[in-house]
Amino acid sequence: MGRPRQFNEDRVLDAVMETFWQRGFDGTSAQHLVDATGLGRGSL
């Protein structure tokens, strides 16, 4: 069984959507999403 989530899913989704709106789909990298959410790549 996995660990319980340590983040607010709604806040993460808001940060991801904002990043896509600002940069567009083609201009957004995984690193941009990591920076915006504070999550690790594996958690995305």
N, C-alpha and C positions, 0 to 999 in steps of 0.2 A: 504494500500500500504506500502511496506517495505521501509526502508531507502536506500539511494544510497550507493554503495560500497565505502569504505574508504581505499581500498587496491588495489595494482596492481596484477591482476589475473595472468599475466605471471610470475611475480616474485614468487608468491605463488606456482604455478605449478613447477617452477624450483627447489624451495626448497624442495617440496614434492618428486619430482623425485630423487633428490640428496640423500635424506634421505633413500629412498627405495633402491637405488643403494648401499649405504654404509652398510645398516643394513639387507637388504633382506626383503621380505614381512613378513615372520614369526617373524623377529626380530624388527619390527617397531611397536611401540605403538601409540595410539592417542596422548599421552603426547610428544613423540618424534616429531610428526608433529606440535603440538602446539609450542614447543620450536623452531623448525626450521623456522616456518612461522611468529611467533609472533601473530597469530590469536587466538581467543578464541575457545574452543571446539564447541560451537554453530555455529561459522562462518565456520568451516570446513565442 
